[in-house]
């Protein structure tokens, strides 16, 4: 690696640092899944396994242990909060950029192409926005890239150590998020085709972290673990076939038409020069999207599911530019000038909007459901003099972690009546750390997620909200209201 290449890497990291960290605490607004991570991790920091009043396991909330424990460790170092969570995922975003560079070097043996892919990922709007959100899928994306890097290295070296390291990274990916399971068939099939015996060793290594986690949970509370696991897996695959097909078609249509990065990125992967690696890269994108897109939306409020795929779109676009340069150029020098010009064009085009969005706030289509840092602090201050350890507050996960009290959300508070979208009504009663029925709550903090998602999709939540809105309104901001139960 030359000094000029090291300089470019440092420059790209500086760009990635600015677009990911500037105004990070409030831009974009706070999202409910971020609050979920902070709520779980703050309890882990105190030696507790609890989520919004549900004890013993957070698997019922479809959360796996790796990111939550990493976050708890991070909180131990830097303190608990939304900004601290986002510092971690933004840093992971920078590490993903480095992993993109290393992977491209392993695939193409072309450092100029690798630098281009790293630069494109650094300023890829979706990648920037969703690393600024505190989503665990940023860790998943990094682990998948690490796994792929070592598997590509194994193809060149046939060194069993590389496939062990690759599958070990994939094993930890499975402990990060369930969507990692959709990537595993691609890696296993590719590795079997290349070296069967090494793949057997790799699969054993890959399954070890998940097996150890399952054994530990079974030893602690087998019935709870099996209940949560069964419910979570059923949620992910219990839809009729025609609905699954419709979901896949809708997801593909939205993904291909919402931004030019995705179709051009997929097209670029078709030009990876090594034929086997070309099919591997295409399969890593297409097959997991088809698998996960059957049961969940990959856009709007659920666009974070696409985080593990974003590095591959940047890699594809860089590859597309490289092949375009090969077609247009008449010499190696001309080729590089054209390649750099294309990269600079994308950087300038992207920067026009970035400068405004980073300063004034990103517009990503879900702002209605986000909570501003300022309003969140106002709500916390409005209740700080009224809350004690046994005060019962119902609020969204976005805000729940802020209160040193007995806190749950509107879905869990309605479980005594019927199932909610994400939780079953037949949870063991002894799993609740306190009485969850909303009529016993002292305060209810209502935001747009209650009104325009919860009440729309769950009639029991709509009924609960109608009752709560008859309570005494003691404080409100532009988007949030605080009600006090007159019976408590």
TORROMI-217651 format. One record per residue (C-alpha): residue number from 1; residue in three letters; y, x, z. Coordinates in steps of 0.5 Angstrom, whole numbers. Layout:
+-----+------+-------+-------+-------+
| pos | code |    py |    px |    pz |
+-----+------+-------+-------+-------+
| NUM |  ALA |     Y |     X |     Z |
...
+-----+------+-------+-------+-------+
% end
This chain:
+-----+------+-------+-------+-------+
| pos | code |    py |    px |    pz |
+-----+------+-------+-------+-------+
|   1 |  UNK |     0 |     0 |     0 |
|   2 |  UNK |     7 |     3 |    -2 |
|   3 |  UNK |    13 |     3 |     2 |
|   4 |  UNK |    16 |    -2 |    -3 |
|   5 |  UNK |    10 |    -7 |    -2 |
|   6 |  UNK |    11 |    -6 |     6 |
|   7 |  UNK |    19 |    -8 |     5 |
|   8 |  UNK |    17 |   -14 |     1 |
|   9 |  UNK |    12 |   -16 |     7 |
|  10 |  UNK |    17 |   -15 |    12 |
|  11 |  UNK |    22 |   -19 |     8 |
|  12 |  UNK |    18 |   -25 |     7 |
|  13 |  UNK |    16 |   -25 |    14 |
|  14 |  UNK |    23 |   -25 |    16 |
|  15 |  UNK |    24 |   -31 |    11 |
|  16 |  UNK |    18 |   -35 |    14 |
|  17 |  UNK |    21 |   -33 |    21 |
|  18 |  UNK |    28 |   -36 |    19 |
|  19 |  UNK |    25 |   -43 |    16 |
|  20 |  UNK |    20 |   -44 |    22 |
|  21 |  UNK |    24 |   -42 |    28 |
|  22 |  UNK |    31 |   -44 |    27 |
|  23 |  UNK |    33 |   -51 |    30 |
|  24 |  UNK |    26 |   -51 |    32 |
|  25 |  UNK |    26 |   -55 |    39 |
|  26 |  UNK |    30 |   -62 |    35 |
|  27 |  UNK |    28 |   -61 |    28 |
|  28 |  UNK |    24 |   -65 |    26 |
|  29 |  UNK |    24 |   -70 |    31 |
|  30 |  UNK |    18 |   -71 |    36 |
|  31 |  UNK |    12 |   -74 |    34 |
|  32 |  UNK |     6 |   -77 |    38 |
|  33 |  UNK |     1 |   -72 |    36 |
|  34 |  UNK |     5 |   -67 |    39 |
|  35 |  UNK |     6 |   -70 |    46 |
|  36 |  UNK |    -2 |   -71 |    46 |
|  37 |  UNK |    -3 |   -64 |    46 |
|  38 |  UNK |     2 |   -62 |    51 |
|  39 |  UNK |    -1 |   -68 |    55 |
|  40 |  UNK |    -8 |   -65 |    55 |
|  41 |  UNK |    -6 |   -58 |    56 |
|  42 |  UNK |    -1 |   -59 |    62 |
|  43 |  UNK |    -7 |   -62 |    65 |
|  44 |  UNK |   -12 |   -56 |    63 |
|  45 |  UNK |    -6 |   -51 |    66 |
|  46 |  UNK |    -7 |   -55 |    73 |
|  47 |  UNK |   -15 |   -55 |    72 |
|  48 |  UNK |   -16 |   -62 |    70 |
|  49 |  UNK |   -19 |   -65 |    65 |
|  50 |  UNK |   -15 |   -72 |    63 |
|  51 |  UNK |   -11 |   -75 |    58 |
|  52 |  UNK |    -6 |   -81 |    59 |
|  53 |  UNK |   -10 |   -83 |    65 |
|  54 |  UNK |   -17 |   -82 |    62 |
|  55 |  UNK |   -21 |   -77 |    66 |
|  56 |  UNK |   -27 |   -72 |    65 |
|  57 |  UNK |   -26 |   -71 |    57 |
|  58 |  UNK |   -21 |   -71 |    52 |
|  59 |  UNK |   -26 |   -72 |    46 |
|  60 |  UNK |   -25 |   -79 |    46 |
|  61 |  UNK |   -18 |   -78 |    44 |
|  62 |  UNK |   -22 |   -74 |    38 |
|  63 |  UNK |   -19 |   -67 |    41 |
|  64 |  UNK |   -24 |   -61 |    41 |
|  65 |  UNK |   -23 |   -55 |    46 |
|  66 |  UNK |   -20 |   -49 |    42 |
|  67 |  UNK |   -13 |   -51 |    41 |
|  68 |  UNK |   -12 |   -55 |    47 |
|  69 |  UNK |   -14 |   -49 |    52 |
|  70 |  UNK |   -10 |   -44 |    47 |
|  71 |  UNK |    -4 |   -48 |    48 |
|  72 |  UNK |    -6 |   -48 |    56 |
|  73 |  UNK |    -6 |   -41 |    56 |
|  74 |  UNK |     0 |   -40 |    52 |
|  75 |  UNK |     4 |   -45 |    57 |
|  76 |  UNK |     2 |   -41 |    63 |
|  77 |  UNK |     6 |   -35 |    59 |
|  78 |  UNK |    12 |   -39 |    57 |
|  79 |  UNK |    12 |   -45 |    60 |
|  80 |  UNK |    11 |   -53 |    59 |
|  81 |  UNK |    14 |   -57 |    53 |
|  82 |  UNK |    15 |   -59 |    46 |
|  83 |  UNK |    19 |   -53 |    44 |
|  84 |  UNK |    14 |   -48 |    47 |
|  85 |  UNK |     8 |   -52 |    43 |
|  86 |  UNK |    12 |   -51 |    37 |
|  87 |  UNK |    13 |   -44 |    38 |
|  88 |  UNK |     6 |   -43 |    38 |
|  89 |  UNK |     5 |   -47 |    31 |
|  90 |  UNK |    11 |   -44 |    28 |
|  91 |  UNK |     8 |   -37 |    30 |
|  92 |  UNK |     1 |   -39 |    27 |
|  93 |  UNK |     5 |   -41 |    21 |
|  94 |  UNK |     7 |   -34 |    20 |
|  95 |  UNK |     0 |   -31 |    21 |
|  96 |  UNK |    -3 |   -36 |    16 |
|  97 |  UNK |     2 |   -33 |    11 |
|  98 |  UNK |    -1 |   -26 |    13 |
|  99 |  UNK |    -8 |   -29 |    12 |
| 100 |  UNK |    -6 |   -31 |     5 |
| 101 |  UNK |    -4 |   -24 |     3 |
| 102 |  UNK |   -10 |   -21 |     5 |
| 103 |  UNK |   -14 |   -26 |     2 |
| 104 |  UNK |   -11 |   -26 |    -5 |
| 105 |  UNK |   -12 |   -18 |    -4 |
| 106 |  UNK |   -19 |   -19 |    -3 |
| 107 |  UNK |   -20 |   -24 |    -9 |
| 108 |  UNK |   -15 |   -21 |   -14 |
| 109 |  UNK |   -15 |   -14 |   -12 |
| 110 |  UNK |    -7 |   -15 |   -14 |
| 111 |  UNK |    -2 |   -14 |    -9 |
| 112 |  UNK |     3 |   -16 |   -13 |
| 113 |  UNK |     0 |   -23 |   -14 |
| 114 |  UNK |    -2 |   -23 |    -6 |
| 115 |  UNK |     6 |   -22 |    -5 |
| 116 |  UNK |     8 |   -27 |    -9 |
| 117 |  UNK |     3 |   -32 |    -6 |
| 118 |  UNK |     5 |   -30 |     1 |
| 119 |  UNK |    12 |   -31 |    -1 |
| 120 |  UNK |    11 |   -38 |    -4 |
| 121 |  UNK |     7 |   -40 |     2 |
| 122 |  UNK |    13 |   -38 |     7 |
| 123 |  UNK |    18 |   -42 |     3 |
| 124 |  UNK |    13 |   -48 |     1 |
| 125 |  UNK |    17 |   -54 |     4 |
| 126 |  UNK |    11 |   -58 |     7 |
| 127 |  UNK |     8 |   -52 |    10 |
| 128 |  UNK |    14 |   -50 |    13 |
| 129 |  UNK |    15 |   -57 |    16 |
| 130 |  UNK |     8 |   -58 |    19 |
| 131 |  UNK |     8 |   -51 |    22 |
| 132 |  UNK |    15 |   -53 |    26 |
| 133 |  UNK |    11 |   -59 |    28 |
| 134 |  UNK |     6 |   -58 |    34 |
| 135 |  UNK |     0 |   -59 |    30 |
| 136 |  UNK |    -7 |   -56 |    32 |
| 137 |  UNK |    -9 |   -56 |    24 |
| 138 |  UNK |    -5 |   -50 |    24 |
| 139 |  UNK |   -10 |   -46 |    28 |
| 140 |  UNK |   -15 |   -49 |    23 |
| 141 |  UNK |   -12 |   -47 |    17 |
| 142 |  UNK |   -12 |   -40 |    20 |
| 143 |  UNK |   -19 |   -40 |    22 |
| 144 |  UNK |   -21 |   -42 |    15 |
| 145 |  UNK |   -17 |   -37 |    11 |
| 146 |  UNK |   -20 |   -32 |    16 |
| 147 |  UNK |   -27 |   -34 |    15 |
| 148 |  UNK |   -26 |   -34 |     7 |
| 149 |  UNK |   -23 |   -27 |     7 |
| 150 |  UNK |   -29 |   -24 |    10 |
| 151 |  UNK |   -34 |   -29 |     6 |
| 152 |  UNK |   -30 |   -26 |     0 |
| 153 |  UNK |   -31 |   -19 |     3 |
| 154 |  UNK |   -38 |   -20 |     4 |
| 155 |  UNK |   -39 |   -22 |    -4 |
| 156 |  UNK |   -36 |   -15 |    -6 |
| 157 |  UNK |   -40 |   -11 |     0 |
| 158 |  UNK |   -46 |   -15 |     2 |
| 159 |  UNK |   -45 |   -12 |     9 |
| 160 |  UNK |   -48 |   -17 |    14 |
| 161 |  UNK |   -42 |   -16 |    19 |
| 162 |  UNK |   -37 |   -19 |    14 |
| 163 |  UNK |   -41 |   -26 |    13 |
| 164 |  UNK |   -42 |   -26 |    21 |
| 165 |  UNK |   -35 |   -25 |    22 |
| 166 |  UNK |   -33 |   -30 |    17 |
| 167 |  UNK |   -38 |   -35 |    20 |
| 168 |  UNK |   -36 |   -34 |    27 |
| 169 |  UNK |   -29 |   -36 |    25 |
| 170 |  UNK |   -31 |   -42 |    22 |
| 171 |  UNK |   -35 |   -44 |    28 |
| 172 |  UNK |   -29 |   -43 |    32 |
| 173 |  UNK |   -25 |   -47 |    27 |
| 174 |  UNK |   -30 |   -53 |    28 |
| 175 |  UNK |   -28 |   -52 |    36 |
| 176 |  UNK |   -21 |   -53 |    33 |
| 177 |  UNK |   -21 |   -60 |    29 |
| 178 |  UNK |   -27 |   -65 |    27 |
| 179 |  UNK |   -24 |   -64 |    20 |
| 180 |  UNK |   -27 |   -57 |    19 |
| 181 |  UNK |   -34 |   -60 |    18 |
| 182 |  UNK |   -32 |   -62 |    11 |
| 183 |  UNK |   -31 |   -55 |     9 |
| 184 |  UNK |   -37 |   -52 |    12 |
| 185 |  UNK |   -42 |   -55 |     6 |
| 186 |  UNK |   -38 |   -51 |     1 |
| 187 |  UNK |   -38 |   -44 |     5 |
| 188 |  UNK |   -46 |   -45 |     6 |
| 189 |  UNK |   -47 |   -47 |    -1 |
| 190 |  UNK |   -43 |   -41 |    -4 |
| 191 |  UNK |   -46 |   -36 |     1 |
| 192 |  UNK |   -53 |   -39 |     0 |
| 193 |  UNK |   -52 |   -38 |    -7 |
| 194 |  UNK |   -50 |   -30 |    -6 |
| 195 |  UNK |   -55 |   -28 |     0 |
| 196 |  UNK |   -60 |   -33 |     3 |
| 197 |  UNK |   -62 |   -29 |     9 |
| 198 |  UNK |   -55 |   -27 |    11 |
| 199 |  UNK |   -53 |   -34 |    10 |
| 200 |  UNK |   -58 |   -36 |    15 |
| 201 |  UNK |   -55 |   -31 |    20 |
| 202 |  UNK |   -48 |   -33 |    19 |
| 203 |  UNK |   -50 |   -41 |    20 |
| 204 |  UNK |   -53 |   -39 |    27 |
| 205 |  UNK |   -47 |   -35 |    29 |
| 206 |  UNK |   -43 |   -41 |    26 |
| 207 |  UNK |   -46 |   -46 |    30 |
| 208 |  UNK |   -46 |   -42 |    36 |
| 209 |  UNK |   -39 |   -44 |    39 |
| 210 |  UNK |   -41 |   -51 |    38 |
| 211 |  UNK |   -47 |   -51 |    41 |
| 212 |  UNK |   -45 |   -48 |    47 |
| 213 |  UNK |   -39 |   -53 |    48 |
| 214 |  UNK |   -44 |   -58 |    47 |
| 215 |  UNK |   -49 |   -55 |    52 |
| 216 |  UNK |   -43 |   -54 |    57 |
| 217 |  UNK |   -41 |   -61 |    57 |
| 218 |  UNK |   -48 |   -64 |    57 |
| 219 |  UNK |   -49 |   -60 |    64 |
| 220 |  UNK |   -42 |   -63 |    67 |
| 221 |  UNK |   -43 |   -70 |    64 |
| 222 |  UNK |   -48 |   -72 |    59 |
| 223 |  UNK |   -47 |   -79 |    59 |
| 224 |  UNK |   -39 |   -79 |    58 |
| 225 |  UNK |   -40 |   -73 |    53 |
| 226 |  UNK |   -45 |   -77 |    48 |
| 227 |  UNK |   -41 |   -84 |    49 |
| 228 |  UNK |   -34 |   -80 |    47 |
| 229 |  UNK |   -38 |   -76 |    41 |
| 230 |  UNK |   -41 |   -82 |    39 |
| 231 |  UNK |   -35 |   -87 |    39 |
| 232 |  UNK |   -31 |   -81 |    35 |
| 233 |  UNK |   -36 |   -80 |    30 |
| 234 |  UNK |   -37 |   -87 |    29 |
| 235 |  UNK |   -29 |   -88 |    28 |
| 236 |  UNK |   -29 |   -83 |    22 |
| 237 |  UNK |   -35 |   -86 |    18 |
| 238 |  UNK |   -36 |   -93 |    20 |
| 239 |  UNK |   -32 |   -96 |    14 |
| 240 |  UNK |   -35 |  -100 |     8 |
| 241 |  UNK |   -37 |   -96 |     2 |
| 242 |  UNK |   -32 |  -100 |    -2 |
| 243 |  UNK |   -26 |   -98 |     3 |
| 244 |  UNK |   -28 |   -91 |     3 |
| 245 |  UNK |   -28 |   -91 |    -5 |
| 246 |  UNK |   -21 |   -94 |    -5 |
| 247 |  UNK |   -18 |   -90 |     0 |
| 248 |  UNK |   -20 |   -83 |    -4 |
| 249 |  UNK |   -17 |   -86 |   -10 |
| 250 |  UNK |   -11 |   -88 |    -6 |
| 251 |  UNK |   -10 |   -81 |    -3 |
| 252 |  UNK |   -11 |   -77 |    -9 |
| 253 |  UNK |    -6 |   -82 |   -13 |
| 254 |  UNK |    -1 |   -80 |    -7 |
| 255 |  UNK |    -2 |   -73 |    -7 |
| 256 |  UNK |    -2 |   -72 |   -14 |
| 257 |  UNK |     5 |   -75 |   -15 |
| 258 |  UNK |     8 |   -74 |    -9 |
| 259 |  UNK |    10 |   -67 |   -10 |
| 260 |  UNK |     9 |   -62 |   -16 |
| 261 |  UNK |     6 |   -56 |   -11 |
| 262 |  UNK |    -1 |   -60 |   -11 |
| 263 |  UNK |    -2 |   -61 |   -18 |
| 264 |  UNK |     0 |   -54 |   -20 |
| 265 |  UNK |    -3 |   -51 |   -15 |
| 266 |  UNK |   -10 |   -54 |   -16 |
| 267 |  UNK |    -9 |   -52 |   -24 |
| 268 |  UNK |    -7 |   -45 |   -22 |
| 269 |  UNK |   -14 |   -45 |   -18 |
| 270 |  UNK |   -17 |   -46 |   -25 |
| 271 |  UNK |   -14 |   -39 |   -27 |
| 272 |  UNK |   -18 |   -35 |   -22 |
| 273 |  UNK |   -21 |   -29 |   -26 |
| 274 |  UNK |   -27 |   -29 |   -22 |
| 275 |  UNK |   -31 |   -35 |   -24 |
| 276 |  UNK |   -35 |   -35 |   -18 |
| 277 |  UNK |   -29 |   -35 |   -14 |
| 278 |  UNK |   -25 |   -40 |   -18 |
| 279 |  UNK |   -31 |   -45 |   -17 |
| 280 |  UNK |   -31 |   -43 |    -9 |
| 281 |  UNK |   -23 |   -44 |    -9 |
| 282 |  UNK |   -23 |   -51 |   -13 |
| 283 |  UNK |   -29 |   -53 |    -8 |
| 284 |  UNK |   -25 |   -51 |    -2 |
| 285 |  UNK |   -20 |   -56 |    -4 |
| 286 |  UNK |   -23 |   -62 |    -7 |
| 287 |  UNK |   -29 |   -63 |    -3 |
| 288 |  UNK |   -26 |   -63 |     4 |
| 289 |  UNK |   -21 |   -68 |     1 |
| 290 |  UNK |   -26 |   -72 |    -2 |
| 291 |  UNK |   -30 |   -72 |     5 |
| 292 |  UNK |   -24 |   -73 |     9 |
| 293 |  UNK |   -20 |   -78 |     5 |
| 294 |  UNK |   -26 |   -83 |     5 |
| 295 |  UNK |   -23 |   -85 |    12 |
| 296 |  UNK |   -16 |   -83 |    14 |
| 297 |  UNK |   -10 |   -83 |    10 |
| 298 |  UNK |    -8 |   -76 |     8 |
| 299 |  UNK |     0 |   -78 |     7 |
| 300 |  UNK |     6 |   -81 |    11 |
| 301 |  UNK |     4 |   -81 |    18 |
| 302 |  UNK |    -2 |   -77 |    17 |
| 303 |  UNK |     0 |   -72 |    12 |
| 304 |  UNK |    -2 |   -67 |    18 |
| 305 |  UNK |    -9 |   -67 |    15 |
| 306 |  UNK |    -7 |   -63 |     9 |
| 307 |  UNK |    -4 |   -57 |    13 |
| 308 |  UNK |   -11 |   -53 |    12 |
| 309 |  UNK |   -10 |   -54 |     4 |
| 310 |  UNK |    -3 |   -52 |     4 |
| 311 |  UNK |    -5 |   -45 |     3 |
| 312 |  UNK |    -9 |   -46 |    -3 |
| 313 |  UNK |    -4 |   -49 |    -7 |
| 314 |  UNK |     1 |   -43 |    -6 |
| 315 |  UNK |    -5 |   -39 |    -8 |
| 316 |  UNK |    -6 |   -43 |   -14 |
| 317 |  UNK |     1 |   -43 |   -16 |
| 318 |  UNK |     2 |   -36 |   -15 |
| 319 |  UNK |    -4 |   -35 |   -20 |
| 320 |  UNK |    -1 |   -40 |   -25 |
| 321 |  UNK |     5 |   -36 |   -25 |
| 322 |  UNK |     1 |   -29 |   -26 |
| 323 |  UNK |    -3 |   -32 |   -32 |
| 324 |  UNK |     3 |   -35 |   -35 |
| 325 |  UNK |     6 |   -28 |   -35 |
| 326 |  UNK |     0 |   -25 |   -38 |
| 327 |  UNK |     1 |   -30 |   -44 |
| 328 |  UNK |     9 |   -29 |   -45 |
| 329 |  UNK |     9 |   -22 |   -43 |
| 330 |  UNK |     9 |   -16 |   -48 |
| 331 |  UNK |     8 |   -10 |   -43 |
| 332 |  UNK |     6 |    -9 |   -36 |
| 333 |  UNK |    14 |    -8 |   -34 |
| 334 |  UNK |    15 |   -15 |   -38 |
| 335 |  UNK |    10 |   -18 |   -34 |
| 336 |  UNK |    12 |   -16 |   -27 |
| 337 |  UNK |    20 |   -18 |   -29 |
| 338 |  UNK |    17 |   -25 |   -31 |
| 339 |  UNK |    13 |   -26 |   -25 |
| 340 |  UNK |    19 |   -24 |   -20 |
| 341 |  UNK |    23 |   -29 |   -24 |
| 342 |  UNK |    19 |   -35 |   -23 |
| 343 |  UNK |    18 |   -33 |   -16 |
| 344 |  UNK |    26 |   -33 |   -15 |
| 345 |  UNK |    27 |   -39 |   -19 |
| 346 |  UNK |    22 |   -43 |   -14 |
| 347 |  UNK |    25 |   -39 |    -8 |
| 348 |  UNK |    32 |   -41 |   -10 |
| 349 |  UNK |    30 |   -48 |   -12 |
| 350 |  UNK |    27 |   -49 |    -5 |
| 351 |  UNK |    33 |   -46 |    -1 |
| 352 |  UNK |    38 |   -51 |    -4 |
| 353 |  UNK |    35 |   -56 |     0 |
| 354 |  UNK |    32 |   -52 |     6 |
| 355 |  UNK |    39 |   -50 |     8 |
| 356 |  UNK |    41 |   -57 |     9 |
| 357 |  UNK |    35 |   -59 |    12 |
| 358 |  UNK |    34 |   -54 |    17 |
| 359 |  UNK |    41 |   -55 |    19 |
| 360 |  UNK |    42 |   -62 |    19 |
| 361 |  UNK |    35 |   -65 |    20 |
| 362 |  UNK |    29 |   -65 |    15 |
| 363 |  UNK |    28 |   -72 |    12 |
| 364 |  UNK |    20 |   -73 |    11 |
| 365 |  UNK |    19 |   -81 |    11 |
| 366 |  UNK |    17 |   -82 |    18 |
| 367 |  UNK |    23 |   -81 |    22 |
| 368 |  UNK |    23 |   -88 |    24 |
| 369 |  UNK |    17 |   -86 |    28 |
| 370 |  UNK |    20 |   -79 |    31 |
| 371 |  UNK |    24 |   -79 |    38 |
| 372 |  UNK |    30 |   -74 |    38 |
| 373 |  UNK |    30 |   -69 |    43 |
| 374 |  UNK |    37 |   -71 |    46 |
| 375 |  UNK |    34 |   -78 |    47 |
| 376 |  UNK |    28 |   -76 |    50 |
| 377 |  UNK |    32 |   -72 |    55 |
| 378 |  UNK |    36 |   -78 |    57 |
| 379 |  UNK |    30 |   -82 |    58 |
| 380 |  UNK |    27 |   -77 |    63 |
| 381 |  UNK |    34 |   -76 |    67 |
| 382 |  UNK |    34 |   -84 |    67 |
| 383 |  UNK |    27 |   -84 |    71 |
| 384 |  UNK |    27 |   -78 |    75 |
| 385 |  UNK |    30 |   -81 |    81 |
| 386 |  UNK |    25 |   -87 |    81 |
| 387 |  UNK |    19 |   -83 |    80 |
| 388 |  UNK |    14 |   -81 |    85 |
| 389 |  UNK |     7 |   -78 |    84 |
| 390 |  UNK |     4 |   -85 |    84 |
| 391 |  UNK |     9 |   -89 |    80 |
| 392 |  UNK |     6 |   -92 |    74 |
| 393 |  UNK |     9 |   -91 |    67 |
| 394 |  UNK |     7 |   -94 |    60 |
| 395 |  UNK |    10 |   -90 |    55 |
| 396 |  UNK |     8 |   -87 |    48 |
| 397 |  UNK |     4 |   -80 |    48 |
| 398 |  UNK |    11 |   -77 |    45 |
| 399 |  UNK |    14 |   -78 |    52 |
| 400 |  UNK |     8 |   -78 |    57 |
| 401 |  UNK |     8 |   -71 |    59 |
| 402 |  UNK |    15 |   -71 |    61 |
| 403 |  UNK |    14 |   -75 |    67 |
| 404 |  UNK |    10 |   -72 |    74 |
| 405 |  UNK |     7 |   -79 |    75 |
| 406 |  UNK |     1 |   -84 |    73 |
| 407 |  UNK |     2 |   -84 |    66 |
| 408 |  UNK |    -1 |   -88 |    60 |
| 409 |  UNK |     0 |   -91 |    53 |
| 410 |  UNK |     1 |   -98 |    50 |
| 411 |  UNK |    -6 |   -97 |    47 |
| 412 |  UNK |   -10 |   -95 |    53 |
| 413 |  UNK |    -6 |  -100 |    58 |
| 414 |  UNK |    -9 |  -106 |    53 |
| 415 |  UNK |   -16 |  -104 |    53 |
| 416 |  UNK |   -18 |  -109 |    59 |
| 417 |  UNK |   -17 |  -114 |    54 |
| 418 |  UNK |   -20 |  -111 |    47 |
| 419 |  UNK |   -21 |  -105 |    43 |
| 420 |  UNK |   -15 |  -101 |    41 |
| 421 |  UNK |   -14 |   -97 |    34 |
| 422 |  UNK |   -16 |   -91 |    37 |
| 423 |  UNK |   -20 |   -93 |    44 |
| 424 |  UNK |   -26 |   -97 |    46 |
| 425 |  UNK |   -25 |  -103 |    51 |
| 426 |  UNK |   -32 |  -101 |    54 |
| 427 |  UNK |   -30 |   -94 |    57 |
| 428 |  UNK |   -33 |   -93 |    64 |
| 429 |  UNK |   -28 |   -96 |    69 |
| 430 |  UNK |   -29 |   -90 |    74 |
| 431 |  UNK |   -26 |   -85 |    68 |
| 432 |  UNK |   -19 |   -88 |    70 |
| 433 |  UNK |   -15 |   -84 |    74 |
| 434 |  UNK |   -11 |   -90 |    76 |
| 435 |  UNK |   -11 |   -98 |    75 |
| 436 |  UNK |    -9 |   -98 |    68 |
| 437 |  UNK |    -7 |  -106 |    67 |
| 438 |  UNK |     0 |  -106 |    64 |
| 439 |  UNK |     2 |  -112 |    69 |
| 440 |  UNK |     1 |  -106 |    75 |
| 441 |  UNK |     6 |  -102 |    71 |
| 442 |  UNK |    13 |  -100 |    75 |
| 443 |  UNK |    16 |   -98 |    68 |
| 444 |  UNK |    15 |   -99 |    61 |
| 445 |  UNK |    19 |   -94 |    56 |
| 446 |  UNK |    19 |   -97 |    49 |
| 447 |  UNK |    20 |   -94 |    42 |
| 448 |  UNK |    19 |   -95 |    35 |
| 449 |  UNK |    12 |   -93 |    35 |
| 450 |  UNK |    10 |   -99 |    40 |
| 451 |  UNK |    14 |  -104 |    36 |
| 452 |  UNK |    13 |  -102 |    29 |
| 453 |  UNK |     6 |   -99 |    29 |
| 454 |  UNK |     2 |  -101 |    35 |
| 455 |  UNK |     5 |  -108 |    35 |
| 456 |  UNK |     4 |  -109 |    28 |
| 457 |  UNK |    -4 |  -106 |    28 |
| 458 |  UNK |    -6 |  -109 |    35 |
| 459 |  UNK |    -4 |  -116 |    37 |
| 460 |  UNK |    -6 |  -115 |    44 |
| 461 |  UNK |     0 |  -110 |    44 |
| 462 |  UNK |     4 |  -115 |    41 |
| 463 |  UNK |     3 |  -120 |    47 |
| 464 |  UNK |     4 |  -114 |    52 |
| 465 |  UNK |    10 |  -112 |    49 |
| 466 |  UNK |    13 |  -119 |    49 |
| 467 |  UNK |    12 |  -120 |    56 |
| 468 |  UNK |    15 |  -113 |    58 |
| 469 |  UNK |    21 |  -115 |    54 |
| 470 |  UNK |    22 |  -120 |    59 |
| 471 |  UNK |    22 |  -115 |    65 |
| 472 |  UNK |    29 |  -112 |    67 |
| 473 |  UNK |    32 |  -107 |    62 |
| 474 |  UNK |    35 |  -101 |    66 |
| 475 |  UNK |    37 |   -96 |    61 |
| 476 |  UNK |    37 |   -96 |    53 |
| 477 |  UNK |    38 |   -91 |    48 |
| 478 |  UNK |    39 |   -92 |    40 |
| 479 |  UNK |    31 |   -92 |    39 |
| 480 |  UNK |    28 |   -93 |    46 |
| 481 |  UNK |    29 |   -98 |    52 |
| 482 |  UNK |    26 |   -97 |    59 |
| 483 |  UNK |    24 |  -103 |    63 |
| 484 |  UNK |    23 |  -104 |    70 |
| 485 |  UNK |    17 |  -109 |    72 |
| 486 |  UNK |    20 |  -114 |    77 |
| 487 |  UNK |    13 |  -115 |    81 |
| 488 |  UNK |    13 |  -108 |    83 |
+-----+------+-------+-------+-------+
% end
